[in-house]
Amino acid sequence: MENRTAIRQCDTRDAADFEAIWEIINDAAQAYKGVIPADRWHEPYMTKEKLEHEINDDVVFWGYEEEGTLTGVMGIQHVQDVTLIRHAYVRTGRQHCGIGGQLLIALKAQTTRPTLVGTWKAAVWAIRFYEKHGFRLVSPAQKDRLLTTYWSIPGRQVETSVVLADQTWFDAKGSGDSA
Ligand SMILES: CC(C)(COP(=O)(O)OP(=O)(O)OC[C@H]1O[C@@H](n2cnc3c(N)ncnc32)[C@H](O)[C@@H]1OP(=O)(O)O)[C@@H](O)C(=O)NCCC(=O)NCCS
């Protein structure tokens, strides 16, 4: 049988899509358990209230659908002069099949702005994933500045996170910005 796949925008007003996004995030986030600092881990990793908050904050979710079922999600958020890639998650049983890569390529194609992504310092697999797609780690000082400028996260999360930027961001930054 033909394998039908699609990348589509999620309809977060639709209860089924909302539930699927929430499930995928909390399933895939199991990868963080025992890896990220213990004081940052909680279950569910993302509450429904937090997901609603992110949607109300203009994070637009796109999904990878296989045979009518969402198997991966990734959010895109335009903040001030940059684009952020937010909440990239692929169902545990479907990771390493190229789904995250295809979603990232699809989201990157939607913006010409400098693009940033934040993740846990300890999530080395995620850092490698973004590096494979042309993102590079910014310096610790730049990371602190970017996380406080473009994200709304607690100080402890700033400490334990990294930021990667695409070439457009490094080009726009100019040689004068050494922060
Ligand atoms: C990080 C994440 C979103 C990446 O999505 P993914 O679908 O697993 O990513 P891809 O399959 O495109 O690429 C991941 C790896 O699989 C490899 N891969 C891609 N297609 C493949 C295929 N057909 N067969 C085997 N391996 C493949 C890639 O080369 C890459 O290798 P790497 O582990 O050496 O980097 C996903 O693994 C995930 O949800 N992880 C847990 C949560 C997380 O860390 N999220 C990041 C939040 S910022």
The ligand as a Gaussian input file, in Angstrom:
#p B3LYP/6-31G(d) Opt

LIG

0 1
 C       15.302000      15.903000      17.980000
 C       14.147000      15.361000      17.128000
 C       13.036000      16.394000      17.001000
 C       14.700000      15.078000      15.724000
 O       13.676000      14.477000      14.959000
 P       13.962000      13.112000      14.149000
 O       12.829000      12.819000      13.313000
 O       14.422000      12.081000      15.128000
 O       15.199000      13.646000      13.279000
 P       15.786000      13.031000      11.938000
 O       15.432000      11.601000      11.791000
 O       15.475000      13.970000      10.843000
 O       17.326000      13.166000      12.249000
 C       17.853000      12.624000      13.468000
 C       18.882000      11.587000      13.182000
 O       18.349000      10.519000      12.447000
 C       19.153000      10.300000      11.281000
 N       18.273000       9.886000      10.212000
 C       17.524000      10.682000       9.421000
 N       16.838000       9.935000       8.550000
 C       17.128000       8.644000       8.829000
 C       16.722000       7.406000       8.289000
 N       15.860000       7.329000       7.258000
 N       17.186000       6.275000       8.851000
 C       18.041000       6.341000       9.898000
 N       18.495000       7.488000      10.446000
 C       18.038000       8.618000       9.902000
 C       19.780000      11.621000      11.005000
 O       20.988000      11.483000      10.268000
 C       20.034000      12.115000      12.389000
 O       21.218000      11.488000      12.873000
 P       21.951000      11.931000      14.203000
 O       21.233000      11.237000      15.336000
 O       23.344000      11.446000      14.028000
 O       21.828000      13.428000      14.293000
 C       13.574000      14.014000      17.702000
 O       14.592000      13.037000      17.705000
 C       12.991000      14.158000      19.095000
 O       11.793000      14.398000      19.255000
 N       13.846000      13.951000      20.133000
 C       13.387000      14.037000      21.528000
 C       12.958000      15.412000      21.922000
 C       13.978000      16.465000      21.554000
 O       15.172000      16.366000      21.844000
 N       13.512000      17.555000      20.939000
 C       14.309000      18.722000      20.603000
 C       13.716000      19.914000      21.269000
 S       14.627000      21.392000      20.884000

